[in-house]
Amino acid sequence: MARFLLAWELGGGMGHMVPLVQVAQSLLQRGHEVHFVLRDLSGARSALGALAASPQVHLWQAPVWLLPYQAAQPSASYAELLFHAGYLDAERLRALVQGWQSLLDVIQPDLLLADHAPTALLAARGRPLRRALIGSGFFLPPATQPLPSFREWERTDAQRLAYTEARVLATCNAVLAADGRTPLAALHQLVAADEHFLLTWPELDHYSPGRQGRPGAHYWGPLPAPEQGAPALWSQGPEPPLFAYLKGDYASLETVLQQLARAPCRTLAHVSGLTAAQRQRHAGARLRFSEGSVAMDSAMAQAHAVLCHAGAGTICTALQAGLPLLLLPMQVEQLLLARRVQATGAGEVLIGADIAGRLLSTLARVLGDASLRQRAQALAALHASTHCGDVTQRVAERCIALAQGAPGAGAAC
């Protein structure tokens, strides 16, 4: 039996737990022990479901940075994201590293599987511990120096990228030096690992879009949608069915719901955090709200298109079903992914002030333009091999092999 530490340190929302839980389920079925070290424990039992009762599952609080950081401008690179996680203060960061090291000492894992947990990776350096990273790509930057800007729609000064990366690298190396460990030659070495589980397709890679993707990268393909939720039920009528997956804290939610209530389609909407007042105000013949989570396989089998905020899981599920998308990104990671989808011709993107004036016309195009559906179907067919097999099982099998000493695909030190 092997022991696995599954880490989530940075990033909001319990969505970070989805891939970890799916892989953990496969590991547990094979008799292994799983330790979740999580940024937010409050939703852990709900995310784990039946797994929470397993005696082989253990929950730990991740050491996290709590002090606010007020940036003069939006983060433009992975290095600048780390500013918000304590990577400008070596003394304070060292305390977080020591917290992770204490967890590693107590748990003694055979493999560290990290979803956006850079400080866990920093703590693990120099240990004879196998490491793997998992995610859609945004938090797995390429091995370049300096790391690229992800704000590709605007010009970012190259000197800025080099300077901010040098600041973060110096902080990391100060922490490593204090413990007598080998310094990093470049920041991208922080995310070096024995395996990178890129759970996406090359066309959707945040950093290296296109059919080829990153040089030498292995794209495992998206994990299957979680098997939970009630069957999708639309209102009756001749209009095409649209599935909408939205967030209650989305700034333009009221505008979107007003538009959907009179759109030329029948919308089934799952809106997390929807209030009773919003439900009463907008529900009607053309807009139905789900009472809880919706089974994605049922929704994808009936919908003609999908409206969402460009979360990686929802996008991949829709594209695997050959469905076009209308994307309303809420933050930079989602905007970058939305642009990738738009570049394939399988979807459209709306942001900010464009929503009020263009949502209905853009939605009509997504539902009515056969070329968008054809491109989504072509993309699904091109990558059929990544979802004909069980990606979750293959990831779990690779994790077990690494834990048992199999050669790593990447360089971890």
Secondary structure, 3 states (H helix, E strand, C coil): CCEEEEEECCCCCHHHHHHHHHHHHHHHHCCCEEEEEECCCCCHHHHHHHHHHCCCEEEEECCCCCCCCCCCCCCCCHHHHHHHHCCCCHHHHHHHHHHHHHHHHHHCCCEEEEECCHHHHHHHCCCCCEEEEEECCCCCCCCCCCCCCCCCCCCCCHHHHHHHHHHHHHHHHHHHHHCCCCCCCCHHHHHCCCEEEECCCHHHCCCCCCCCCCCCCCECCCCCCCCCCECCCCCCCCCCEEEEEEECCCCCHHHHHHHHCCCCCEEEEEEECCCHHHHHHHCCCCEEECCCCECHHHHHHHCCEEEECCCHHHHHHHHHCCCCEEECCCCHHHHHHHHHHHHHCCEEECCCCHHHHHHHHHHHHHHHCHHHHHHHHHHHHHCCHHHHCCHHHHHHHHHHHHHCCCCCCCCCC
